[in-house]
Each structure stands twice: as C-alpha cells, then as structure tokens.
Amino acid sequence: MHVGMGFFASKTLLSAVELGLFAALAKGPKTGGEIAAALGLAPRAVPDFPDALVALKLLDCEGALFLDSNSPAYIGGILEMANDRLYRFGGGVTDALRIGRAAERDQRLRRRHVRQTL
C-alpha cells in the first residue's frame, strides 16, 4: 500500500514547493490562517496541508531551509522541474504500457494541427 499510494506524499511535497510554503515559513512562524492567506489557499486546506507535511517529516517547527527558495541551500529547483514537467507523465504509464502513449499523443497533436489550419 505504501508504494501504491506514494504519489500522495510526492504531490504534497511538490505542491508545497510550487506554492512557496517553505519560503513563506522561512520568514517566520505562521498560524494556519496566515499560511492560507500567504499562499492563497482555500480555508479547508489548513490545517490538513501543513499537517501532512509534518506527518511526512518534511516540515517541523523549525521549517525546512533547504526548501526555502530564498535560501542559498535551496534544492527545490529539481522538484519544481519534476512537478512542472515530469509528474503528469506518471498518470499515463498504464496507457503507455497498453497502447503506446507517444503514438496516441502524436495523433492528437496532428488532429489539433489540422483543426487549427482549417
């Protein structure tokens, strides 16, 4: 189950990096409401979102400076790239194994190009 549901943990971390949570917390401690306001989160996202990061041991009372985008020790760039460019491909693995995702994508791109040129 841990491996099968592992995407929850990775997407929680990737979302935190994308939203700038660690940079916001590096400026000083924040309440749940302050986190929601700083990041533009829906009220129901707090406390679950930061609590999930604490449960994953990615966040504690001290924050996580290596994920603060303003820190010289920042290592989140690779996570930003993974979230922007790679994460979505994980959802298509089963289709790729069954029918060849690249071929399907190429057909869609050709259809879109034909529609745009008509």
N, C-alpha and C positions, 0 to 999 in steps of 0.2 A: 504494500500500500504506500509505503514511504516513497518509493521511486515513481509509482504511478501517479501520485498526487504532487510530485516535486515541483511541478510548474507553478503551484500556488506560491511557494516560497520564492522562487526566482522572480516571478512577476511582481510580488510585493516589493522586493528589493529594487527591481528595475523601475517601478513606479515611484518609489521614494527618491531615487536618483533623478529621474526625469522631472519630478515636481520640485526638486531643490530642498527637500526636507532637511538633509544633513547640513547644508549651508545655512538654512534658517536657524537650526538649533545651535550651530557654532557661534552665533551671535549672542546666545544666552538662553537660559531655560525658558520654556514656554508652556502655558497651560494648553489643554486640548482645544479650547476656543481660539486661543492665539495661533495655534498651529493651523487650524481650519481657516482662519482669516488670512494668515500669511501666505498660504498655498492656494487659496481659493477653493477649498474643499467643501463639499456638502456637509451639513452638521452631523449627519448619521455616520460619516466616515471616521469620526473621532468619538470614542477612544479606540475603536477596533483597529484602525490602520497603525497607529504607533504601538499599540499593544501587540500586534502581530510581529512587528519588527523587534520588540523586546523579547517575545517568545522565541524568535529565530536567533536571538543573541546577536543581532545586528545593531542594536541600539540599547543603551543603558542610560543611567543618569548623567554620565559624562559625555554622551553624544558619540559620534564616530568621525573623528577629524579626517581620517583617510578617505571619507566620502563627502567631505565638505569641499565643494567646487572652488572655494576661495583659498583653500589651503595648498601650500607647496607640496604636501604629501598626497594630494588627491590622486586616486587611482580609478575614479569613476568614469573616465573617458571611454574605456573599453566597455563598460556596462551601458553607457549611453549608446554606443555603436551597436551593441548586441540588441538593445531594446528597439532601436530605430530600424535596423537592417536585418537582423537575424531571427528575432523572436517569432515573427509571423510565419516563418517557414516551418517551424516546428509543428504547427497545426495541420500542415499539408502532407506530413510524412506518410500517413496511411494511404491517401490518394496517390501519392507518388509511387508507392510500392505496388498499388493496384493497376494504375493506368498510365503512369509516367507524367508527372505534374508539368515538366518542362514542355512536353508536346501540347498539353492542354492549354498552358499559358500562351504558347506561340500561336495557337489557333484563335484564342481570344484577342490577342493583340492584332492579328491580321483582320479579324472581323471589325474591330474598333477602327482600324485604319481605313478599311473600305467604307464604313459608315461616315467617317469624317471627310472622305474625299468625294462622297456623292452629293 
